[in-house]
Amino acid sequence: MKQWLPFIDWLIPYDRSQLSGDLTAGLTVGVMLIPQGMAYAMLAGMPAIYGLYAVTVPLIIYALLGTSRQLAVGPVAMVAILIASGVGQLAASGSEAYISYAILLALMVGVIQLVMGLFRLGFLVNFLAYPVIAGFISAAAIMIGISQLKHIIGVPIPRGSTYETVIGIAQGIGETNGFTLLIGIAAILILVIVKKINRLIPGPLIVVLFGMLIVYTGGLHQQGVSILADIPKGLPSFSLAEINRPVILQLLPVALAISFVGFIQSMAMAKAIHAKHKDYQLIPNQELRALGIANIAGSFFQSFPVTGGFSRSAVNDQAGAKTGLASLVSAALIIFTLLFLTDYFYYLPLAVLSAIILVAVFGLIDFQEAKHLWKTDKQDFLLFMATAVVTLSVGIEEGIFTGVALSIIALVYNSSMPHVAELGEVGETGIYRNLSRFPNARVTADTSIIRMDAQLFFGNANYFRERLETLAKKSHYIVIHCGSIQRLDSTAVHTLTDLVSGFRERGITILFTDMIGPVRDTLKKNGMFEIIGKKNFFISVKDAVDHIENRQPHEEYGIKFQTNN
């Protein structure tokens, strides 16, 4: 029961000593969520008020059902731009149809994540290699930043591709509103400085108050500075998302992308925080279920898709959050704001919200990872760059699916051509190591010793056969060190049968050493002991070499090696 309802573990036996930390963290994150939620709603192409709707019901649901006690759920930049790119193809930003589709998207994402959680499909995200994730996030962060520059310079530019946005900014730079630009730059500087001083200081709230004060006292909204203006007061009403089959089919790719990316981002942050807290268990599939139900419930109360956020979760942890009560306190503060405080945001300049987004996403551009991969792993560097380039030049969804495809291709390629080493004896120790790393290792005349560091299956069976055929040209004995082969499939069994029989006809003997129990069981089921000959199995490479050199009898070792240990 606790696995499905994690709040039972902390709410019913609540430790009052944790209350001060939960209250402090809840209020701190709640204050942070108000401007952040509105900023990300704007990024998603939604009216600002929907950003506050997205941090009420979903935040409460996750606090009760999530297994991470510090993860703060709500709008995030990455998901916001995915929403804009997907829904923006179907309707104009901010229109009734656009809002309806974004809410439907939340329902779709919730259903996908819930189904994945129920069927324990969290492992599917493993098909996104880290370089792919880093490349995608870095490119998306650049796209987000470019999309917000129009609000910083105060020039209206229609939504379009990154290339079109850059061209629009270049063409409209001469029409920059000086007041808007100054407010935007000042907000960015304040956010950066406050962040360096102390992450617990609510920088977003400070720049929001600063922006509203400057605009109100200076009458800058009459000088061309864009502001939020009227924001509806009150809680989101209950309504069911409008089910539209053609729209669902069109939104399905972006829904899948948000489901995967949202879960990856949540789990990455949840794991990082959990490493510092060992008093609870983090369960990936329950995280999927919690996020799924949070998005489904949120869609009933006019929320767009949400997930766990990096910055606010870090602040939640640093501020002292110990349980999900902190998130409940944050949600209560948002509800209070919706009921009584929305009028105060009338003079909030859009440049301030864009500044909040720009500072948040700049840290997501991972220059260091690209530099590190270039030095250490060219294949992963290509994965990083290919994903980033496709994301920037073609689009978000295309970037994600390109990354998934490249991850799978890399996996198949590496599996089909695993590491194979020829071994030699180091001195007179009886220890055998890779000749490429130990060039002075002793090689026995007319004998080749090989070790493959992977399972032997249909994907690499031919590669394995080719390596042995090469060795057969110079040896009468081939010793296969099987310690790193943890599995054989039927193709591998047939390959070994053919090799042993074919080499035997050519006067070449294959010997097997260090074979683990499950692999021996597979050979036994397939009658391979009789085909290969029990006398050709040995406990270690040294035993096999001693047998070849007639220093030890083989029969005793062959019999002992057939145990199931």
BELJO-V949467 format. One line per field, one symbol per residue. phi: phi as a letter, one per 30 degrees, with the letter a starting at -180 (. if undefined). A space follows every 50 residues. Layout:
# BELJO-V949467
phi = ???
This chain:
# BELJO-V949467
phi = .dddbededbddceddddddddddddddddddddddddddddddiceedd ddddccdeddddedcdcdccdccldbeddddddddddddcadeidddddd dddddddddddddddeddchcedddddcdeedddddddddddddeddcdd ddcicdbedadedddddddddcedcededddddddddddddddddddadd ddeedddddedddddddcidddcjddbdidbecjddddacdddbeededd deedddddedddddddddddddddecbccacccedddddddddddddddd biccebadcddddddedddjdcbdeedddddddddddddbcdddcecddd dddddddedddedddcdddddddddcadddddeedddddddddclddddd ddddddddddddddddbddbbdcbddicdiccbdddcbdcddcdeibccb bccadcbedbdddddddddddddbbcbbccdcdcccabcdddddddeddd dddddcicccccbhddeedddddddcidddddjedccbdbdedddddddi cbdcdddddddddcd
